Amino acid sequence: MSGGIETNYRAHWDSQKEYEKFWAQSKDGLQNQKKNRRKFPWILLLILLCVAVIAAVWFLRQKNISGHWPWEDTSTRSGSIVDSSPEKIPDYSGDAVVELNGGKPCFSAEELSTITGENYSELDSFGRCGTAIAMLDRTMMPTEQRGAIGNVKPTGWVQEKYPGIVDSEPPYLYNRCHLIAYSMTGQNAYELNLITGTRYMNATTMLAYEEQILRYLDNSDNHVLYRVSPYFKGTELLARGVELEAYSVEDNGKGICFHVFLYNVQPEIEIDYKTGRSWTK
């Protein structure tokens, strides 16, 4: 180059080759995009399937560890069997306790979420107690000793002593039986909460279920919905027994879940439920 700076640089631009190269790369890119588009729906479907499987496993696991969900059976939703279908209570045949509704309480989802405190039925025209229901927690449990309740005379109160048969001193057949135990709420000499119950039902069968709830509440901040329904057949003054339902709310029944009927009986004693009178067998 005359009058200029010498250099060894030479251009190697070939427009035709560069165009073909660009076009080939573009075709590869489009093909890859098409492949990716075809893959995307399958990837999305796979992700959704995984999410569904995980959700199903979690759901089944929760149901397995959480006990019974009482509102699943819509045929027995809400209301005790004593109140809704008393004919389903079997006659006494020798067992002091029978399970009802497969052991699942008849509480509805609404009852579990809305009921608070203690709730008692008014006495009926015969002076008999009705269903009592309470949302229990350990803050309701009393700290003082129980007072006297002798001023309350529930229906069917025809008291007798049976030495050598009734395991109390004195050996009285009947107790004033709390529907919702005093140890749960501190409710004591309240006529809407007291029925005539045999010593055996009150201090043996019923106490066993009450202690289950009390132990649970003692060791938890959770709540237990508890319903007790006395069963008076026709115009009888003495209850044939009581229906108990209990369900721990926050853990979906994992801690407490039962539904039973306890018969108001005393071994070796015959009872007239119309009046409350009794005699030895």
Backbone as JSON, one array per atom type, in Angstrom:
{
  "sequence": "MSGGIETNYRAHWDSQKEYEKFWAQSKDGLQNQKKNRRKFPWILLLILLCVAVIAAVWFLRQKNISGHWPWEDTSTRSGSIVDSSPEKIPDYSGDAVVELNGGKPCFSAEELSTITGENYSELDSFGRCGTAIAMLDRTMMPTEQRGAIGNVKPTGWVQEKYPGIVDSEPPYLYNRCHLIAYSMTGQNAYELNLITGTRYMNATTMLAYEEQILRYLDNSDNHVLYRVSPYFKGTELLARGVELEAYSVEDNGKGICFHVFLYNVQPEIEIDYKTGRSWTK",
  "N": [[0.86, -1.2, 0.0], [0.74, 2.02, -0.97], [2.15, 4.75, 0.63], [0.81, 4.15, 2.97], [0.03, 2.28, 6.0], [1.48, -0.84, 6.48], [-0.13, -4.02, 6.66], [-1.02, -7.3, 7.72], [-3.6, -8.15, 7.75], [-6.45, -9.59, 6.3], [-9.63, -9.57, 4.9], [-12.08, -12.02, 5.31], [-14.73, -12.43, 4.67], [-17.49, -14.09, 3.54], [-20.32, -13.79, 2.04], [-22.3, -15.57, 1.11], [-21.74, -18.03, 2.36], [-21.94, -17.23, 5.02], [-24.65, -16.59, 5.16], [-25.85, -19.08, 4.63], [-24.92, -20.44, 6.87], [-26.14, -18.97, 8.95], [-28.83, -19.45, 8.35], [-29.0, -22.22, 8.71], [-28.49, -22.39, 11.46], [-30.72, -21.03, 12.39], [-32.81, -22.71, 11.56], [-32.21, -24.95, 13.14], [-32.67, -23.81, 15.65], [-35.42, -23.24, 15.51], [-36.44, -25.79, 15.25], [-35.66, -26.87, 17.73], [-37.17, -25.23, 19.38], [-39.73, -26.04, 18.66], [-39.63, -28.7, 19.51], [-39.34, -28.28, 22.26], [-41.76, -27.03, 22.79], [-43.5, -29.14, 22.31], [-42.73, -30.8, 24.4], [-43.44, -29.37, 26.67], [-46.3, -29.46, 27.47], [-46.4, -32.12, 28.41], [-44.56, -32.1, 30.48], [-45.83, -30.28, 32.2], [-48.17, -31.71, 32.72], [-47.08, -33.9, 34.05], [-46.09, -32.65, 36.35], [-48.49, -31.73, 37.51], [-49.7, -34.19, 37.98], [-47.96, -35.29, 39.88], [-48.35, -33.47, 41.98], [-51.05, -34.01, 42.54], [-50.89, -36.69, 43.4], [-49.29, -36.41, 45.7], [-50.99, -34.79, 47.24], [-53.17, -36.53, 47.57], [-52.0, -38.63, 49.02], [-51.29, -37.24, 51.35], [-53.85, -36.5, 52.26], [-55.08, -39.01, 52.77], [-53.34, -39.96, 54.69], [-53.7, -38.09, 56.74], [-56.36, -38.65, 57.37], [-56.1, -41.21, 58.3], [-54.5, -40.92, 60.61], [-55.97, -39.26, 62.14], [-58.23, -40.22, 63.37], [-61.82, -40.5, 63.53], [-64.0, -38.79, 61.32], [-66.76, -37.27, 62.15], [-68.88, -36.08, 60.7], [-69.02, -37.24, 58.22], [-70.92, -39.24, 57.73], [-73.85, -38.64, 56.55], [-76.35, -39.51, 57.2], [-76.61, -39.57, 59.91], [-76.14, -37.06, 60.84], [-75.61, -34.53, 63.17], [-77.21, -34.09, 66.29], [-78.1, -36.24, 68.93], [-78.5, -39.85, 69.05], [-80.39, -40.68, 70.88], [-82.07, -38.43, 70.95], [-82.84, -38.14, 68.27], [-83.41, -40.67, 67.08], [-84.56, -42.68, 69.03], [-85.44, -45.31, 69.02], [-83.38, -46.78, 68.04], [-81.72, -47.37, 70.11], [-80.51, -50.14, 71.66], [-82.19, -52.7, 73.58], [-81.37, -53.56, 76.95], [-79.11, -56.21, 77.35], [-77.37, -57.52, 78.97], [-74.78, -56.53, 78.66], [-73.03, -53.83, 79.97], [-72.24, -51.63, 78.54], [-72.64, -50.42, 75.24], [-71.53, -49.93, 71.89], [-72.29, -47.22, 69.73], [-73.27, -46.21, 66.42], [-70.96, -47.12, 65.15], [-68.98, -46.22, 66.81], [-68.52, -43.6, 66.18], [-69.09, -40.2, 66.86], [-72.14, -38.25, 66.49], [-71.83, -35.61, 65.78], [-72.1, -32.59, 63.9], [-70.21, -30.78, 61.4], [-70.68, -28.09, 61.74], [-71.51, -27.93, 64.43], [-69.14, -28.64, 65.71], [-67.62, -26.43, 65.21], [-68.97, -24.21, 66.17], [-70.22, -24.47, 68.7], [-69.98, -23.44, 72.05], [-68.81, -23.28, 75.47], [-71.01, -24.42, 78.15], [-74.06, -26.19, 77.72], [-77.38, -26.77, 78.51], [-80.38, -28.71, 78.56], [-83.77, -27.72, 79.13], [-85.87, -28.87, 81.84], [-88.26, -31.42, 81.18], [-91.87, -31.91, 80.86], [-92.29, -33.82, 82.78], [-90.39, -33.31, 84.59], [-87.88, -34.22, 83.94], [-84.42, -34.48, 83.03], [-82.76, -33.31, 80.05], [-80.72, -33.47, 77.07], [-77.28, -32.64, 77.49], [-74.6, -30.56, 76.48], [-71.22, -29.7, 75.88], [-68.4, -27.64, 75.12], [-65.41, -28.52, 75.92], [-62.5, -27.5, 77.75], [-59.3, -27.36, 79.4], [-59.23, -25.13, 81.04], [-61.7, -24.89, 82.16], [-61.91, -26.69, 84.17], [-62.52, -27.39, 87.61], [-60.96, -26.03, 90.58], [-61.48, -26.15, 93.22], [-62.89, -28.08, 95.98], [-65.72, -30.26, 95.58], [-69.03, -29.22, 96.35], [-71.98, -29.82, 98.43], [-74.74, -31.74, 97.13], [-77.16, -32.65, 97.85], [-79.59, -31.37, 97.96], [-80.86, -31.55, 95.57], [-83.34, -33.37, 93.94], [-83.63, -35.62, 91.67], [-85.78, -37.01, 89.07], [-87.25, -40.27, 89.58], [-86.0, -40.92, 91.91], [-85.85, -43.11, 94.18], [-84.68, -44.21, 96.8], [-82.63, -46.92, 97.97], [-80.9, -49.23, 100.18], [-78.32, -51.63, 99.67], [-76.61, -53.75, 101.15], [-73.54, -55.5, 100.75], [-73.94, -55.82, 98.08], [-73.97, -53.38, 96.66], [-71.14, -51.42, 96.14], [-70.42, -49.29, 98.01], [-70.27, -47.02, 100.81], [-72.44, -45.52, 102.9], [-74.23, -48.37, 101.43], [-75.8, -47.34, 99.12], [-78.14, -47.59, 96.45], [-78.6, -45.62, 94.46], [-77.03, -42.79, 92.89], [-76.7, -39.22, 92.71], [-76.33, -38.31, 89.61], [-74.12, -36.62, 87.6], [-74.6, -35.23, 84.39], [-72.79, -33.77, 82.69], [-69.72, -34.07, 83.98], [-68.79, -32.91, 87.25], [-66.03, -32.56, 87.59], [-65.21, -31.71, 85.14], [-66.27, -29.2, 84.52], [-66.98, -27.85, 86.84], [-69.59, -27.46, 87.4], [-72.17, -28.03, 89.62], [-74.48, -28.52, 91.9], [-76.88, -28.52, 90.14], [-79.95, -28.68, 88.78], [-80.57, -29.21, 86.12], [-78.54, -30.72, 85.28], [-78.38, -33.12, 86.58], [-79.18, -36.49, 87.06], [-80.95, -39.44, 88.21], [-78.89, -42.03, 88.86], [-77.57, -45.36, 88.83], [-75.26, -46.62, 91.27], [-73.37, -48.26, 90.05], [-73.41, -47.54, 87.28], [-72.7, -44.82, 87.47], [-70.24, -44.69, 88.94], [-68.61, -46.57, 87.82], [-68.92, -47.46, 84.93], [-69.48, -44.96, 83.61], [-67.62, -43.23, 84.74], [-65.2, -44.21, 83.74], [-65.12, -43.34, 81.06], [-65.3, -40.59, 81.4], [-62.85, -40.12, 82.67], [-61.05, -40.63, 80.62], [-61.4, -38.36, 79.0], [-60.7, -36.34, 80.82], [-57.99, -36.92, 81.34], [-56.93, -36.42, 78.82], [-57.5, -33.65, 78.5], [-56.0, -32.65, 80.6], [-53.45, -32.81, 79.61], [-53.26, -31.25, 77.38], [-53.9, -28.38, 75.3], [-56.07, -28.43, 73.77], [-59.55, -28.76, 72.66], [-62.52, -30.55, 73.64], [-65.46, -31.72, 72.32], [-68.36, -32.6, 73.93], [-71.1, -34.61, 74.56], [-73.96, -35.56, 76.39], [-76.68, -37.62, 76.62], [-79.51, -38.37, 78.28], [-81.59, -41.26, 78.37], [-84.91, -41.62, 78.5], [-87.49, -43.8, 78.47], [-90.52, -43.55, 76.94], [-92.86, -42.51, 79.3], [-91.38, -42.99, 81.52], [-89.72, -42.48, 84.66], [-87.17, -42.94, 85.5], [-84.03, -42.94, 84.0], [-83.12, -45.08, 81.3], [-80.55, -45.23, 80.61], [-77.52, -43.56, 79.51], [-76.41, -41.75, 76.68], [-73.24, -41.26, 75.39], [-71.11, -39.01, 73.75], [-68.05, -38.03, 72.38], [-65.43, -35.92, 71.18], [-62.3, -34.9, 70.17], [-61.3, -31.77, 69.12], [-59.25, -30.11, 67.76], [-57.36, -31.99, 66.87], [-58.8, -33.58, 65.21], [-60.18, -35.81, 66.35], [-58.18, -37.61, 66.98], [-57.15, -37.8, 69.56], [-59.4, -38.09, 71.32], [-62.27, -39.91, 70.72], [-65.3, -41.19, 70.79], [-68.41, -43.03, 70.98], [-70.96, -44.1, 72.74], [-73.38, -46.13, 74.55], [-74.47, -46.22, 77.83], [-75.8, -48.39, 80.17], [-78.24, -47.94, 82.68], [-77.91, -49.65, 85.14], [-77.63, -52.07, 87.82], [-75.65, -54.64, 89.01], [-77.22, -57.65, 90.09], [-79.53, -56.46, 90.92], [-82.94, -55.69, 90.41], [-84.79, -53.31, 88.56], [-87.45, -50.97, 88.42], [-88.18, -48.98, 85.91], [-90.19, -47.2, 85.46], [-90.85, -46.04, 87.85], [-88.61, -46.01, 89.53], [-88.3, -47.71, 91.63], [-86.86, -50.58, 93.29], [-85.42, -53.94, 93.68], [-83.92, -56.95, 95.0], [-82.6, -59.5, 92.84]],
  "CA": [[0.0, 0.0, 0.0], [1.59, 3.19, -1.11], [1.87, 5.87, 1.54], [0.01, 3.74, 4.12], [0.62, 1.37, 6.96], [1.36, -2.22, 6.03], [-0.82, -4.93, 7.58], [-1.25, -8.64, 7.21], [-5.04, -8.46, 7.87], [-7.24, -9.74, 5.09], [-11.03, -9.91, 5.16], [-12.49, -13.34, 4.85], [-16.19, -12.44, 4.66], [-18.14, -14.72, 2.39], [-21.72, -13.56, 2.35], [-23.11, -16.75, 0.83], [-21.49, -19.0, 3.43], [-22.49, -16.71, 6.27], [-26.1, -16.69, 5.06], [-26.22, -20.49, 4.82], [-24.67, -20.77, 8.28], [-27.19, -18.33, 9.75], [-30.08, -20.14, 8.07], [-28.93, -23.54, 9.36], [-28.67, -22.18, 12.91], [-32.11, -20.64, 12.62], [-33.63, -23.9, 11.43], [-31.99, -25.75, 14.35], [-33.34, -23.14, 16.77], [-36.86, -23.43, 15.38], [-36.74, -27.19, 15.55], [-35.55, -27.04, 19.18], [-38.33, -24.59, 20.0], [-40.89, -26.91, 18.45], [-39.49, -29.85, 20.41], [-39.6, -27.82, 23.63], [-43.19, -26.79, 22.91], [-44.15, -30.43, 22.42], [-42.4, -31.37, 25.7], [-43.99, -28.57, 27.78], [-47.55, -30.0, 28.05], [-46.13, -33.36, 29.14], [-43.91, -31.71, 31.74], [-46.87, -29.69, 33.04], [-49.04, -32.8, 33.14], [-46.34, -34.69, 35.03], [-46.05, -31.87, 37.59], [-49.83, -31.77, 38.09], [-49.93, -35.54, 38.47], [-47.18, -35.42, 41.12], [-49.04, -32.69, 43.0], [-52.27, -34.74, 42.9], [-50.51, -37.87, 44.18], [-48.85, -35.95, 47.02], [-52.18, -34.34, 47.98], [-53.96, -37.7, 47.94], [-51.28, -39.33, 50.1], [-51.43, -36.43, 52.57], [-55.24, -36.59, 52.69], [-55.31, -40.33, 53.35], [-52.53, -40.07, 55.91], [-54.38, -37.3, 57.76], [-57.57, -39.36, 57.78], [-55.68, -42.39, 59.04], [-53.96, -40.59, 61.93], [-56.82, -38.31, 62.84], [-59.43, -40.82, 63.93], [-63.02, -40.46, 62.72], [-64.6, -37.51, 61.01], [-68.14, -37.68, 62.4], [-69.88, -35.54, 59.79], [-69.0, -37.95, 56.94], [-72.15, -40.01, 57.59], [-74.91, -37.63, 56.56], [-77.59, -40.09, 57.73], [-76.68, -39.36, 61.36], [-75.53, -35.76, 61.12], [-76.15, -33.62, 64.16], [-78.23, -34.6, 67.18], [-77.82, -37.57, 69.47], [-79.45, -40.9, 68.65], [-81.49, -40.62, 71.86], [-82.98, -37.35, 70.58], [-83.33, -38.24, 66.9], [-83.92, -42.01, 66.75], [-84.4, -43.48, 70.27], [-85.72, -46.72, 68.76], [-82.12, -47.43, 67.69], [-81.03, -47.77, 71.33], [-80.88, -51.54, 71.92], [-82.58, -53.07, 74.93], [-80.28, -54.13, 77.75], [-79.02, -57.67, 77.19], [-76.3, -58.04, 79.82], [-73.57, -55.7, 78.55], [-73.26, -52.52, 80.59], [-71.9, -50.6, 77.56], [-72.67, -50.81, 73.83], [-71.06, -48.89, 70.97], [-73.29, -46.71, 68.79], [-72.81, -45.57, 65.18], [-69.58, -47.52, 64.86], [-68.05, -45.49, 67.67], [-68.36, -42.23, 65.7], [-70.12, -39.27, 67.34], [-73.04, -37.71, 65.46], [-71.66, -34.16, 65.67], [-71.93, -32.01, 62.57], [-69.07, -29.86, 61.29], [-71.1, -26.81, 62.31], [-71.47, -28.05, 65.89], [-67.74, -28.67, 66.14], [-66.99, -25.12, 65.03], [-69.75, -23.1, 66.73], [-70.67, -24.65, 70.09], [-69.05, -22.96, 73.08], [-69.27, -23.36, 76.85], [-71.92, -25.49, 78.57], [-75.43, -25.99, 77.26], [-78.24, -27.76, 79.15], [-81.8, -28.67, 78.18], [-84.75, -27.46, 80.19], [-86.61, -30.05, 82.3], [-89.5, -31.63, 80.44], [-93.1, -31.8, 81.65], [-92.2, -34.79, 83.89], [-89.29, -32.89, 85.45], [-86.7, -35.01, 83.58], [-83.33, -33.8, 82.33], [-82.52, -33.6, 78.64], [-79.34, -33.53, 76.6], [-76.31, -31.6, 77.86], [-73.46, -30.56, 75.58], [-70.22, -28.69, 76.29], [-67.09, -27.58, 74.48], [-64.55, -28.57, 77.11], [-61.05, -27.32, 77.74], [-58.83, -27.53, 80.78], [-59.46, -23.93, 81.86], [-63.02, -25.01, 82.79], [-61.86, -27.67, 85.26], [-62.54, -26.7, 88.9], [-59.79, -26.17, 91.47], [-61.97, -26.32, 94.59], [-63.6, -29.32, 96.23], [-67.14, -30.21, 95.25], [-69.94, -28.98, 97.45], [-73.1, -30.75, 98.6], [-75.77, -31.72, 96.07], [-78.3, -33.38, 98.4], [-80.84, -30.64, 97.83], [-81.48, -31.85, 94.27], [-84.03, -34.66, 93.89], [-84.01, -35.89, 90.29], [-86.87, -37.97, 88.89], [-86.89, -41.67, 89.79], [-85.19, -41.03, 93.12], [-86.45, -43.96, 95.21], [-83.4, -44.73, 97.3], [-82.57, -48.15, 98.77], [-79.56, -49.74, 100.52], [-78.1, -53.04, 99.34], [-75.31, -54.18, 101.71], [-72.95, -56.67, 100.11], [-74.17, -55.78, 96.63], [-73.48, -52.08, 96.18], [-69.81, -51.23, 96.71], [-70.21, -47.97, 98.6], [-70.6, -46.97, 102.23], [-73.42, -46.62, 102.94], [-74.41, -49.03, 100.13], [-76.99, -46.84, 98.43], [-78.26, -47.96, 95.04], [-78.58, -44.5, 93.52], [-76.24, -41.56, 93.02], [-77.07, -38.08, 91.87], [-75.34, -38.5, 88.54], [-73.93, -35.47, 86.71], [-74.47, -35.49, 82.96], [-71.43, -33.26, 82.47], [-69.1, -34.29, 85.29], [-68.29, -31.76, 88.0], [-64.59, -32.43, 87.38], [-64.96, -31.11, 83.83], [-66.71, -27.8, 84.41], [-67.28, -27.24, 88.13], [-71.05, -27.35, 87.56], [-72.42, -28.99, 90.69], [-75.86, -28.77, 92.31], [-77.68, -27.9, 89.1], [-80.96, -29.7, 88.49], [-80.58, -29.53, 84.69], [-77.36, -31.54, 85.01], [-78.35, -34.26, 87.5], [-80.2, -37.53, 86.94], [-80.8, -40.57, 89.11], [-78.1, -43.09, 88.22], [-77.09, -46.39, 89.76], [-73.87, -46.53, 91.69], [-72.54, -48.97, 89.07], [-73.25, -46.72, 86.08], [-72.05, -43.55, 87.77], [-68.87, -44.79, 89.47], [-67.84, -47.59, 87.1], [-68.88, -47.32, 83.47], [-69.42, -43.57, 83.18], [-66.36, -42.65, 85.22], [-64.1, -44.63, 82.87], [-65.09, -42.47, 79.88], [-64.97, -39.24, 81.87], [-61.41, -40.05, 82.96], [-60.36, -40.52, 79.33], [-61.44, -36.95, 78.6], [-59.94, -35.53, 81.78], [-56.55, -37.14, 81.1], [-56.59, -35.72, 77.58], [-57.5, -32.21, 78.75], [-54.89, -32.35, 81.51], [-52.19, -32.82, 78.89], [-53.45, -30.61, 76.08], [-54.64, -27.13, 75.24], [-57.15, -28.66, 72.82], [-60.93, -28.81, 73.13], [-63.3, -31.76, 73.41], [-66.91, -31.54, 72.31], [-68.87, -33.72, 74.74], [-72.56, -34.57, 74.67], [-74.54, -36.64, 77.19], [-78.13, -37.62, 76.4], [-80.2, -39.41, 79.05], [-82.67, -41.92, 77.62], [-86.11, -41.96, 79.24], [-88.4, -44.48, 77.56], [-91.91, -43.16, 77.17], [-93.07, -41.62, 80.45], [-90.61, -43.49, 82.66], [-89.07, -41.43, 85.46], [-85.76, -43.3, 85.65], [-83.39, -43.12, 82.69], [-82.61, -46.41, 80.96], [-79.11, -45.09, 80.48], [-77.06, -42.31, 78.92], [-75.61, -41.81, 75.46], [-72.06, -40.4, 75.5], [-70.36, -38.73, 72.53], [-66.93, -37.13, 72.65], [-64.56, -35.75, 70.01], [-61.28, -33.85, 70.32], [-61.54, -30.94, 67.93], [-58.08, -29.66, 67.0], [-56.64, -33.1, 66.23], [-59.77, -34.37, 64.45], [-60.54, -37.07, 66.99], [-57.05, -38.51, 67.24], [-56.99, -37.97, 71.0], [-60.65, -38.58, 71.91], [-63.35, -40.15, 69.78], [-66.12, -42.35, 71.15], [-69.86, -42.89, 70.96], [-71.41, -45.31, 73.44], [-74.54, -46.04, 75.42], [-74.24, -46.86, 79.12], [-77.08, -48.77, 80.77], [-78.43, -47.55, 84.09], [-78.19, -50.94, 85.79], [-76.81, -52.46, 88.97], [-75.64, -56.1, 89.1], [-78.0, -58.35, 91.12], [-80.69, -55.65, 91.33], [-83.98, -55.42, 89.43], [-85.23, -51.92, 88.66], [-88.65, -50.55, 87.7], [-87.81, -47.67, 85.35], [-91.34, -46.29, 85.5], [-90.92, -45.35, 89.14], [-87.33, -45.97, 90.22], [-88.28, -48.71, 92.7], [-85.88, -51.65, 93.02], [-85.41, -55.1, 94.59], [-82.87, -57.91, 94.64], [-83.03, -60.54, 91.91]],
  "C": [[0.88, 1.23, 0.0], [1.15, 4.28, -0.15], [1.07, 5.46, 2.74], [0.76, 2.81, 5.03], [0.41, -0.05, 6.48], [0.68, -3.08, 7.1], [-1.0, -6.28, 6.91], [-2.72, -9.04, 7.23], [-5.68, -8.54, 6.51], [-8.67, -10.15, 5.48], [-11.36, -11.27, 4.58], [-14.01, -13.46, 4.84], [-16.7, -13.03, 3.38], [-19.63, -14.68, 2.66], [-22.58, -14.79, 2.14], [-22.97, -17.78, 1.94], [-22.11, -18.53, 4.74], [-24.01, -16.82, 6.29], [-26.57, -18.12, 5.31], [-26.02, -20.92, 6.26], [-25.77, -20.22, 9.19], [-28.51, -19.08, 9.59], [-30.13, -21.52, 8.73], [-29.15, -23.41, 10.86], [-30.11, -21.82, 13.24], [-33.03, -21.84, 12.54], [-33.49, -24.8, 12.66], [-32.72, -25.14, 15.54], [-34.85, -23.34, 16.73], [-37.26, -24.86, 15.71], [-36.68, -27.45, 17.05], [-36.74, -26.41, 19.9], [-39.59, -25.46, 19.87], [-40.84, -28.12, 19.37], [-39.83, -29.46, 21.85], [-41.09, -27.58, 23.85], [-43.95, -28.11, 23.07], [-43.9, -31.06, 23.8], [-43.16, -30.67, 26.83], [-45.31, -29.12, 28.34], [-47.32, -31.27, 28.86], [-45.47, -33.07, 30.48], [-44.93, -31.15, 32.72], [-47.8, -30.77, 33.59], [-48.38, -33.65, 34.22], [-46.29, -33.97, 36.38], [-47.41, -31.91, 38.29], [-50.15, -33.14, 38.67], [-49.2, -35.77, 39.79], [-47.86, -34.69, 42.26], [-50.29, -33.44, 43.48], [-51.96, -35.95, 43.76], [-50.09, -37.48, 45.59], [-50.04, -35.52, 47.86], [-53.02, -35.52, 48.44], [-53.33, -38.48, 49.09], [-51.43, -38.58, 51.4], [-52.84, -36.55, 53.14], [-55.51, -37.91, 53.39], [-54.54, -40.51, 54.64], [-53.2, -39.31, 57.04], [-55.61, -38.03, 58.27], [-57.21, -40.56, 58.65], [-55.24, -42.05, 60.45], [-54.93, -39.77, 62.76], [-58.09, -38.91, 63.41], [-60.61, -40.67, 62.98], [-63.43, -39.02, 62.47], [-66.11, -37.7, 61.07], [-69.14, -37.19, 61.38], [-69.85, -36.21, 58.42], [-70.33, -38.68, 56.69], [-73.33, -39.06, 57.69], [-76.23, -38.18, 57.11], [-77.72, -39.87, 59.23], [-76.07, -38.01, 61.74], [-76.32, -35.01, 62.17], [-77.29, -34.23, 64.98], [-77.91, -36.0, 67.64], [-78.85, -38.57, 68.96], [-80.64, -40.93, 69.6], [-82.52, -39.57, 71.44], [-83.6, -37.54, 69.2], [-83.96, -39.58, 66.57], [-83.8, -42.93, 67.96], [-84.68, -44.97, 70.07], [-84.45, -47.5, 68.39], [-81.29, -47.81, 68.92], [-81.44, -49.2, 71.66], [-81.29, -51.76, 73.37], [-81.38, -53.7, 75.66], [-80.3, -55.65, 77.63], [-77.86, -58.27, 77.98], [-75.01, -57.27, 79.75], [-73.87, -54.3, 79.08], [-73.02, -51.37, 79.62], [-72.05, -51.19, 76.16], [-72.2, -49.63, 72.99], [-72.18, -48.51, 70.03], [-72.61, -46.1, 67.57], [-71.35, -45.88, 64.85], [-68.55, -46.78, 65.68], [-67.86, -44.04, 67.27], [-69.46, -41.33, 66.26], [-70.95, -38.73, 66.18], [-72.94, -36.19, 65.36], [-71.56, -33.75, 64.21], [-70.7, -31.11, 62.59], [-69.42, -28.51, 61.9], [-71.04, -26.84, 63.84], [-70.04, -27.99, 66.4], [-67.09, -27.29, 66.07], [-67.73, -23.98, 65.74], [-70.13, -23.26, 68.2], [-69.58, -24.2, 71.06], [-69.66, -23.19, 74.45], [-70.14, -24.56, 77.13], [-73.34, -25.16, 78.13], [-76.3, -27.13, 77.81], [-79.67, -27.58, 78.68], [-82.65, -28.33, 79.39], [-85.4, -28.78, 80.6], [-87.89, -30.18, 81.49], [-90.71, -31.58, 81.39], [-93.14, -32.8, 82.81], [-91.08, -34.43, 84.86], [-87.98, -33.6, 85.13], [-85.68, -34.16, 82.81], [-83.31, -34.2, 80.86], [-81.04, -33.58, 78.33], [-78.52, -32.34, 77.11], [-75.12, -31.71, 76.92], [-72.51, -29.43, 75.98], [-68.99, -28.8, 75.42], [-66.07, -27.42, 75.6], [-63.12, -28.18, 76.79], [-60.59, -27.27, 79.19], [-58.99, -26.29, 81.64], [-60.79, -24.0, 82.59], [-62.99, -25.93, 84.01], [-61.73, -26.97, 86.61], [-61.26, -26.96, 89.71], [-60.21, -26.36, 92.92], [-62.72, -27.64, 94.74], [-65.09, -29.14, 95.94], [-67.99, -30.01, 96.49], [-71.06, -30.01, 97.5], [-74.1, -30.61, 97.46], [-77.06, -32.4, 96.54], [-79.63, -32.68, 98.28], [-81.56, -30.93, 96.51], [-82.08, -33.25, 94.3], [-84.46, -34.93, 92.45], [-85.13, -36.93, 90.2], [-86.37, -39.41, 89.07], [-86.08, -41.92, 91.04], [-85.95, -41.79, 94.21], [-85.29, -44.77, 95.79], [-83.58, -46.0, 98.14], [-81.11, -48.49, 99.07], [-79.48, -51.22, 100.19], [-76.72, -53.47, 99.84], [-74.83, -55.46, 101.02], [-73.14, -56.73, 98.61], [-73.62, -54.49, 96.03], [-72.18, -51.76, 96.9], [-69.56, -49.8, 97.18], [-70.61, -48.03, 100.07], [-71.15, -45.6, 102.57], [-73.7, -47.14, 101.53], [-75.69, -48.61, 99.4], [-76.97, -47.24, 96.95], [-78.02, -46.78, 94.12], [-77.59, -43.41, 93.93], [-76.96, -40.44, 92.27], [-75.97, -37.97, 90.81], [-75.29, -37.26, 87.65], [-73.9, -35.94, 85.25], [-73.08, -35.04, 82.5], [-70.75, -33.27, 83.84], [-68.63, -32.98, 85.94], [-66.82, -31.51, 87.71], [-64.24, -31.8, 86.03], [-65.24, -29.62, 83.78], [-66.89, -27.08, 85.74], [-68.76, -27.04, 88.35], [-71.52, -28.43, 88.53], [-73.9, -29.22, 90.95], [-76.83, -28.05, 91.37], [-78.67, -28.93, 88.58], [-81.01, -30.09, 87.01], [-79.43, -30.47, 84.31], [-77.29, -32.79, 85.88], [-79.51, -35.22, 87.24], [-79.97, -38.58, 88.02], [-80.07, -41.69, 88.36], [-77.65, -44.11, 89.23], [-75.64, -46.12, 90.12], [-72.95, -47.15, 90.63], [-72.34, -48.12, 87.81], [-72.42, -45.48, 86.37], [-70.56, -43.71, 88.1], [-68.01, -45.82, 88.74], [-67.79, -47.29, 85.61], [-68.71, -45.86, 83.03], [-68.09, -42.92, 83.55], [-65.2, -43.01, 84.29], [-64.0, -43.73, 81.64], [-64.77, -41.03, 80.27], [-63.47, -39.09, 82.11], [-60.58, -40.0, 81.68], [-60.27, -39.05, 78.91], [-60.59, -36.1, 79.52], [-58.43, -35.7, 81.6], [-56.1, -36.39, 79.84], [-56.5, -34.21, 77.82], [-56.35, -31.79, 79.66], [-53.58, -32.16, 80.77], [-52.27, -32.14, 77.53], [-54.15, -29.27, 76.25], [-55.82, -27.24, 74.28], [-58.52, -28.68, 73.5], [-61.54, -30.17, 72.82], [-64.77, -31.39, 73.42], [-67.53, -32.8, 72.91], [-70.37, -33.56, 74.89], [-73.04, -35.8, 75.44], [-76.07, -36.52, 77.07], [-78.78, -38.73, 77.21], [-81.38, -39.96, 78.27], [-83.78, -42.34, 78.57], [-87.1, -42.57, 78.25], [-89.83, -44.12, 77.9], [-92.04, -42.17, 78.31], [-92.31, -42.09, 81.69], [-89.85, -42.37, 83.35], [-87.58, -41.71, 85.68], [-85.16, -43.57, 84.27], [-82.92, -44.55, 82.5], [-81.09, -46.41, 80.84], [-78.77, -43.74, 79.88], [-76.22, -42.6, 77.68], [-74.47, -40.8, 75.59], [-71.4, -40.25, 74.13], [-69.25, -37.76, 72.86], [-65.98, -37.11, 71.46], [-63.59, -34.61, 70.26], [-61.17, -33.07, 69.02], [-60.28, -30.67, 67.12], [-57.33, -30.78, 66.3], [-57.58, -34.07, 65.52], [-60.03, -35.76, 65.03], [-59.41, -38.02, 67.25], [-56.9, -38.8, 68.72], [-58.2, -38.59, 71.67], [-61.7, -38.73, 70.82], [-64.11, -41.39, 70.22], [-67.6, -42.0, 71.11], [-70.44, -44.18, 71.52], [-72.72, -45.03, 74.17], [-74.26, -46.85, 76.67], [-75.6, -47.16, 79.76], [-77.1, -48.45, 82.26], [-78.88, -48.79, 84.88], [-77.27, -51.12, 86.99], [-76.83, -53.99, 89.04], [-76.42, -56.61, 90.31], [-79.23, -57.59, 91.58], [-81.65, -55.5, 90.14], [-84.51, -54.01, 89.66], [-86.5, -51.7, 87.84], [-88.39, -49.13, 87.2], [-88.99, -46.7, 85.31], [-91.32, -45.44, 86.76], [-89.56, -45.13, 89.8], [-87.24, -46.96, 91.36], [-87.36, -49.87, 92.28], [-86.01, -52.78, 94.03], [-84.3, -56.03, 94.11], [-83.45, -58.98, 93.72], [-83.27, -61.85, 92.64]]
}
